[in-house]
Amino acid sequence: MGVVVNMLERALGPGLFLEILTQVGTFVGAVSGVRMASVKHFDWFGAYVIGFITALGGGTLRDVLMQRTPFWMEDPSYLVTTFLAVLAVALFGRRIISEQITWFIFDTIAISIFMVIGMEKVIEAERLKAAAAGLDFNLALQIACWWKSIIMGVITAVFGGVLRDICINEVPLIFRKEIYALACAAGGVLYFALMAFGIDVRICSVVCILSIFVIRALAIKFHLGVPVLIGRRTIHIPHPHLHRKAHGDEKRSHEATDFKDK
């Protein structure tokens, strides 16, 4: 596997392999968003907006938190990729929209790729920070940023889906019983566990993507999920102003009744 990755990297050039991975993630993420928009009978423009939010929303929040210009504002190709996703659903929509397994595949591939991209963005930022300080960015420093990388990876992977679900008036998937964000976090932990043993980072990335896909597939097949937190029903307490108003109305009603009796 490492030999194949090395050959691809030499053929594509430094950094281009990650760029292609980002474009693939953008396309499949946008397709999953456009598919949901089509179920809600959005028009083409509305579907494009939902696809854009789904594919680029997580990366946008990640870049804002890292105090960087959102990546799609520096490269318009992601806008084109999102439009191609809309076109793909329009041309092959009957199969993509009607089959639930198709949506699962596109959505899971998207979050798996975005998880890796989010982590590697943090690692690259830490590498630049170490270089600016004149430090050698060794394996220990890479592993030291594991918690930031995993958190940013999860944000990159799932926040676009959160925005998508809010915009189409659905409960976000990460708040339901289904294993979603936790699958990404588990893949991130495995990524850094392999890195700690000196495994090539590109192999770690591939294993992370595959592990997220497998965890999601097993969770759906065997109906696995996070336990649901069920709270007790509480007595509705009205706003104090409304409570006082209601109490005043009741008092005046009693006074009027007493007056009639007299």
C-alpha positions as a printed Julia matrix, in Angstrom:
262×3 Matrix{Float64}:
   0.0    0.0     0.0
   2.8    2.42    0.86
   4.5    1.77   -2.49
   1.26   2.58   -4.36
   0.78   5.79   -2.38
   4.39   6.83   -3.06
   3.92   6.22   -6.78
   0.74   8.3    -6.81
   2.4   11.11   -4.92
   5.4   11.15   -7.29
   3.08  11.12  -10.31
   0.75  13.81   -9.02
   3.3   16.06   -7.36
   3.57  17.37   -3.78
   0.28  18.54   -2.34
  -1.75  17.58   -5.39
  -2.79  14.26   -3.9
  -4.4   16.06   -0.92
  -6.03  18.56   -3.29
  -7.61  15.75   -5.32
  -8.79  14.16   -2.09
 -10.4   17.47   -1.1
 -12.16  17.79   -4.46
 -13.47  14.22   -4.21
 -14.73  14.92   -0.69
 -16.39  18.13   -1.88
 -18.16  16.33   -4.71
 -19.51  13.42   -2.68
 -20.43  15.73    0.21
 -22.32  18.03   -2.12
 -24.11  15.06   -3.7
 -25.33  13.93   -0.26
 -26.6   17.45    0.44
 -28.26  17.88   -2.95
 -29.92  14.5    -2.56
 -31.51  15.63    0.72
 -32.6   18.9    -0.9
 -34.24  17.0    -3.76
 -36.25  14.93   -1.29
 -37.57  18.23    0.1
 -38.35  19.38   -3.5
 -35.91  22.3    -3.55
 -35.24  24.05   -6.85
 -31.82  23.93   -8.51
 -30.52  27.02   -6.73
 -31.76  25.85   -3.35
 -30.21  22.44   -3.97
 -26.92  24.11   -4.9
 -26.93  26.1    -1.64
 -27.61  22.98    0.41
 -24.88  21.07   -1.44
 -22.45  23.94   -0.91
 -23.22  24.12    2.81
 -22.93  20.36    3.24
 -19.6   20.06    1.42
 -17.87  23.26    2.56
 -19.54  24.24    5.83
 -17.29  22.15    8.07
 -14.08  23.28    6.38
 -15.24  26.89    6.58
 -15.77  26.69   10.35
 -12.41  24.94   10.73
 -10.57  27.69    8.85
 -12.38  30.43   10.8
 -11.42  28.8    14.11
  -7.84  28.51   12.89
  -7.94  32.21   11.86
  -7.44  31.45    8.19
  -9.26  32.51    5.05
 -11.84  29.81    4.17
 -10.28  27.59    1.53
 -13.07  28.0    -1.02
 -12.54  31.78   -1.04
  -9.04  31.22   -2.44
 -10.0   28.64   -5.07
 -13.28  28.88   -7.04
 -12.95  25.3    -8.28
 -14.96  24.1    -5.26
 -17.93  26.13   -6.48
 -17.7   24.35   -9.82
 -17.39  20.96   -8.1
 -20.57  21.69   -6.15
 -22.41  22.56   -9.36
 -21.24  19.28  -10.9
 -22.8   17.51   -7.92
 -26.13  19.24   -8.64
 -25.84  18.24  -12.28
 -25.06  14.62  -11.34
 -28.15  14.39   -9.16
 -30.26  16.0   -11.9
 -29.03  13.48  -14.49
 -28.95  10.37  -12.31
 -31.34  11.53   -9.62
 -33.75   8.62   -9.8
 -31.11   6.17   -8.61
 -29.35   8.54   -6.19
 -32.55   9.85   -4.59
 -34.56   6.65   -4.34
 -31.88   4.35   -2.87
 -30.95   4.98    0.76
 -27.73   2.95    0.44
 -26.51   5.39   -2.21
 -26.9    8.34    0.15
 -25.14   6.41    2.92
 -22.15   5.67    0.68
 -21.76   9.27   -0.5
 -22.26  10.75    2.97
 -19.87   8.33    4.69
 -17.16   8.78    2.07
 -17.49  12.54    2.5
 -17.14  12.58    6.29
 -14.27  10.06    6.13
 -12.29  12.2     3.7
 -13.08  15.45    5.5
 -11.96  13.92    8.8
  -8.51  13.22    7.36
  -8.3   16.61    5.66
  -9.24  18.42    8.89
  -6.55  16.6    10.87
  -3.87  17.16    8.26
  -4.71  20.87    8.09
  -3.99  21.15   11.82
  -0.79  19.13   11.52
   0.37  21.34    8.65
  -0.39  24.47   10.7
   1.62  23.06   13.63
   4.47  22.24   11.25
   4.59  25.83   10.0
   4.44  27.13   13.56
   7.38  24.9    14.56
   9.37  26.0    11.51
   8.76  29.66   12.38
  10.09  28.97   15.89
  13.13  27.16   14.49
  12.04  23.78   15.86
  12.22  20.38   14.22
   8.69  19.1    13.72
   9.4   15.54   14.8
   7.03  12.67   15.51
   6.58  13.7    19.14
   5.33  17.15   18.12
   2.97  15.64   15.56
   1.4   13.34   18.15
   1.26  16.15   20.73
  -1.39  17.95   18.69
  -3.61  14.86   18.48
  -6.54  16.33   20.42
  -6.68  19.53   18.35
  -6.41  17.55   15.15
  -9.23  15.15   16.06
 -11.56  17.96   17.18
 -10.91  19.98   14.02
 -11.27  16.83   11.94
 -14.68  16.07   13.45
 -15.79  19.69   12.91
 -14.66  19.51    9.28
 -16.45  16.2     8.8
 -19.83  16.79   10.42
 -20.57  20.5    10.74
 -21.62  20.82    7.11
 -24.18  18.08    7.75
 -25.42  19.94   10.83
 -26.03  23.07    8.76
 -27.69  20.98    6.03
 -30.12  19.38    8.46
 -30.97  22.71   10.08
 -31.65  24.31    6.7
 -33.98  21.5     5.61
 -35.74  21.49    9.0
 -34.43  18.15   10.27
 -32.83  17.21   13.58
 -29.05  17.11   12.9
 -27.82  13.56   12.46
 -25.11  13.89   15.14
 -27.81  14.53   17.77
 -29.65  11.31   17.0
 -28.94   7.81   18.24
 -27.01   6.85   15.1
 -23.2    6.67   15.38
 -21.87   9.51   13.21
 -19.4   11.94   14.77
 -18.12   9.22   17.11
 -17.13   7.13   14.09
 -15.01  10.05   12.88
 -13.42  10.48   16.31
 -12.63   6.75   16.47
 -10.97   6.96   13.06
  -8.93   9.93   14.28
  -7.74   8.04   17.36
  -6.69   5.13   15.15
  -4.88   7.58   12.86
  -2.67   8.86   15.67
  -2.25   5.41   17.22
  -0.74   4.16   13.95
   1.37   7.3    13.67
   2.78   6.65   17.15
   4.11   3.32   15.87
   5.92   5.08   13.03
   3.46   4.13   10.28
   3.6    6.38    7.21
   1.09   9.23    7.53
  -0.45   8.46    4.12
  -1.18   4.9     5.19
  -2.64   6.28    8.42
  -4.95   8.43    6.33
  -6.18   5.5     4.24
  -6.75   3.36    7.34
  -8.63   6.22    9.01
 -10.97   6.61    6.01
 -11.63   2.87    5.82
 -12.2    2.54    9.57
 -14.82   5.33    9.62
 -16.64   3.7     6.71
 -16.59   0.27    8.4
 -17.76   1.62   11.77
 -20.67   3.46   10.13
 -21.62   0.4     8.07
 -21.53  -1.95   11.08
 -23.5    0.5    13.22
 -26.28   0.69   10.64
 -26.3   -3.03    9.86
 -26.52  -4.11   13.52
 -28.55  -1.09   14.7
 -25.83   0.12   17.03
 -26.06   3.59   18.52
 -25.4    5.84   21.46
 -27.87   5.39   24.37
 -30.66   7.96   24.27
 -30.89  10.35   27.22
 -34.54  10.45   28.34
 -35.57  13.15   30.76
 -38.72  13.39   32.88
 -41.51  15.67   31.82
 -41.47  18.96   33.68
 -44.35  21.2    34.69
 -44.68  24.14   32.35
 -44.0   27.36   34.22
 -45.25  30.45   32.35
 -43.26  33.62   31.99
 -43.41  35.69   35.22
 -45.01  38.61   33.38
 -47.71  36.35   31.95
 -48.12  34.71   35.36
 -48.71  38.08   37.01
 -51.1   39.09   34.23
 -53.09  35.88   34.61
 -53.15  36.3    38.39
 -54.37  39.88   37.97
 -57.13  38.83   35.59
 -58.21  36.16   38.03
 -58.25  38.68   40.9
 -60.33  41.16   38.9
 -62.73  38.36   37.97
 -63.25  37.52   41.64
 -63.77  41.2    42.5
 -66.41  41.53   39.76
 -68.2   38.42   41.07
 -68.19  39.78   44.61
 -69.6   43.1    43.37
 -72.48  41.32   41.59
 -73.24  39.34   44.71
 -73.53  42.5    46.7
